[in-house]
Amino acid sequence: MGVVIPLEDGKSKPASVKPLVDLTKADMERVNQLILSKAGSDVEMIPEVANHLISSGGKRLRPMLTLSSAAMFGYEGDSHIKLATSVEFMHTATLLHDDVVDESDMRRGKSTARMIWGNQASVLVGDFLLGQAFRMMVDVGSLEALDVLSTAASVIAEGEVLQLSVAKNMETTEDDYLAVIRAKTAALFAAAAEVGPIVAKTDRAQRNALKSYGMNLGLAFQLIDDVLDYGGSSADLGKNVGDDFREGKITLPVILSYRRGTAEERDFWRRAIEGGEADDANLEKALGIIGRYGALKETTARAEHYGSIARDALAPLPASAHKDALLDVIDFCIQRVN
């Protein structure tokens, strides 16, 4: 169940995030230095907790979107460095908070901060990083950029609460779920991509193009994460396969399998998700039902749909290496199911 890009000669070319990494390498080095500086504190536990997650090997895709979306319009200042760092701190803070809410034990292949320092430290260090993010936004001096990122912070929090309201509820619809991931995941992708053209002082159409690109890329990215939780590997995820199931999370493969299943299968899902019977034996049964109704393939198709919208959003923009790299990222995110 892979996704390939057709070429004229009939061969297929795996997409890569490397072009974006290469284009933003020099700026990302500056971002990384600023991350280390702004994660510092006289309170010893703060840098310990922050660096545990910051140094754990994430691709830092979101700050690269900010850097690239500014550079593609010829921006030459340093405001995009501070904004990219703010975006990464917002993302890191949400991960710290998410792991507490979800009671997660593993993140990016190692124990979560909450397992080492406890829930209270994880939440409070997340709050510290959010505070540092907003200080850097203020330093930039762009009210528009501040508005975009502060709005995203509010929307992400709303998404967290919305997820709680639908948690372990098998009557959750696909529309309900899309509302959750649009807020929790896609909103930050959209904001990260939009603030680049803001500091580059582009026109509204170009800014909206990057915002739409980021939003739909974020939706595609999360939907593929949903697929990988049931059809990937621990290396792909940085967490254990089936964690969503064990935590009783309602994701699209579950929603589709529940809606399409028999009365007996729907009863199984209610017992497993709502009743907390999400052990390894039931995970195997869940995988069988998901496979029976093609839910992973269908979820991948949804991701491809949003990827196409992201691609079309960039279509009117002038040709550039940065535009090509951002297009490659769409295919890279979807091809993770290979």
Buried (B, 14 or more C-beta within 10 A) or exposed (E): EEBEEEEEEEEEEEBBBEBBBEBBEEBBEBBBEBBBEBBEBEEEEBBBBBBBBBEBEBEBBBBBBBBBBBBBBEBEEEBBBBBBBBBBBBBBBBBBBBBBBBEBBBBBEBEBBBBEBEBEBBBBBBEBBBEBBBEBBEEBEBEEBBBBBBEBBEBBBBBBEBBEEBBBEBEBEEEBBBBBBBBBBBBBBBBBBBBBBBBBEBEEEBBBBBBBBBBBBBBBBBBBBBBBBBBBEBEBBBBBBBBBBBBBBBBBBBBBBBBBBEEEBBEBBBBBBBEEEBEEEBBEBBBEBBBEBBBBBBBBEBBBBBBBBBBEBBEEBEEBBBBBBBBBBBBBBBBBBE
